[in-house]
Amino acid sequence: MVHIVLHLLVPLIVAWCAFRPRWRVAFTVMIATMVVDIDHLLAIPIYAAHRCSIGFHPLHGLLPIVLYCGLIAVPRFRLVGIGLAIHMALDGIDCIV
């Protein structure tokens, strides 16, 4: 449950602190990147409490993560890149904890 709350709270904090004039748009775009979890539907079982999603699901692999971080350098896709990078970082932390 804490993991899911962090997926909402961290983008909200980043949007509020870094994109204050347009924080609502920034937050909405970053939350929309949660669609990356659609790759969880390919796993059997779909949800496993102790499974690390990093490296297991196709959109949570090393190459996609590098591409997500690269999006941060492209102004037009910066918010998408930040949202995906936050998502992957939180999933990575979840694997450690």
C-alpha positions as CSV (number, residue, x, y, z in Angstrom):
1,M,0.0,0.0,0.0
2,V,2.9,2.4,0.8
3,H,4.3,1.6,-2.6
4,I,1.1,2.8,-4.4
5,V,0.9,5.9,-2.3
6,L,4.5,6.8,-3.2
7,H,3.6,6.4,-6.9
8,L,1.1,9.2,-6.3
9,L,2.9,11.3,-3.7
10,V,6.4,11.6,-5.3
11,P,5.1,12.9,-8.7
12,L,2.9,15.3,-6.8
13,I,5.9,16.6,-4.8
14,V,8.1,16.9,-7.9
15,A,5.3,18.6,-9.9
16,W,4.7,21.1,-7.1
17,C,8.4,21.9,-6.5
18,A,9.8,21.8,-10.0
19,F,6.8,22.9,-12.2
20,R,4.8,25.1,-9.9
21,P,3.2,27.4,-12.5
22,R,1.8,24.3,-14.3
23,W,2.0,21.7,-11.5
24,R,-1.4,20.3,-12.3
25,V,-0.4,19.5,-15.9
26,A,3.0,18.1,-14.8
27,F,1.3,15.9,-12.2
28,T,-1.3,14.6,-14.6
29,V,1.4,13.7,-17.2
30,M,3.6,12.0,-14.7
31,I,0.6,10.0,-13.3
32,A,-0.4,9.1,-16.9
33,T,3.0,7.3,-17.2
34,M,1.6,4.7,-14.8
35,V,0.2,3.0,-17.9
36,V,3.7,1.5,-18.2
37,D,2.5,-1.1,-15.7
38,I,0.3,-2.6,-18.4
39,D,3.2,-5.1,-19.0
40,H,2.2,-6.6,-15.6
41,L,-0.7,-8.2,-17.5
42,L,1.8,-10.4,-19.4
43,A,3.0,-12.1,-16.2
44,I,1.5,-15.2,-14.6
45,P,0.3,-14.6,-12.0
46,I,-0.4,-10.9,-12.8
47,Y,0.5,-9.8,-9.3
48,A,3.0,-11.5,-7.0
49,A,3.8,-9.6,-3.8
50,H,7.4,-10.5,-3.6
51,R,8.3,-10.3,-7.3
52,C,10.7,-7.5,-8.4
53,S,9.2,-5.8,-11.5
54,I,12.6,-4.4,-12.6
55,G,14.1,-6.7,-15.1
56,F,11.1,-9.0,-15.0
57,H,8.5,-7.2,-17.0
58,P,9.4,-6.0,-20.5
59,L,8.8,-2.3,-20.0
60,H,10.7,-2.5,-16.7
61,G,14.0,-3.7,-18.3
62,L,17.4,-1.9,-18.4
63,L,17.1,-0.7,-22.0
64,P,13.6,0.8,-21.6
65,I,14.8,2.5,-18.3
66,V,17.7,4.0,-20.2
67,L,15.3,5.3,-22.9
68,Y,13.0,6.7,-20.2
69,C,15.8,8.6,-18.6
70,G,16.9,9.8,-22.1
71,L,13.4,11.4,-22.6
72,I,14.3,13.8,-19.8
73,A,16.8,15.5,-22.1
74,V,14.1,16.2,-24.7
75,P,12.1,19.2,-23.6
76,R,8.9,18.0,-25.4
77,F,9.0,14.7,-23.5
78,R,10.6,15.8,-20.3
79,L,7.6,15.3,-18.1
80,V,7.0,11.8,-19.5
81,G,10.6,10.9,-18.9
82,I,10.5,12.2,-15.3
83,G,7.3,10.3,-14.6
84,L,8.7,7.1,-16.0
85,A,12.1,7.6,-14.2
86,I,10.3,8.2,-10.9
87,H,8.1,5.1,-11.5
88,M,11.2,2.9,-12.2
89,A,13.1,4.3,-9.2
90,L,10.2,3.6,-6.9
91,D,9.9,0.1,-8.3
92,G,13.6,-0.4,-7.9
93,I,13.5,0.8,-4.3
94,D,10.6,-1.7,-3.7
95,C,12.8,-4.5,-5.0
96,I,15.5,-3.6,-2.4
97,V,13.1,-3.1,0.6
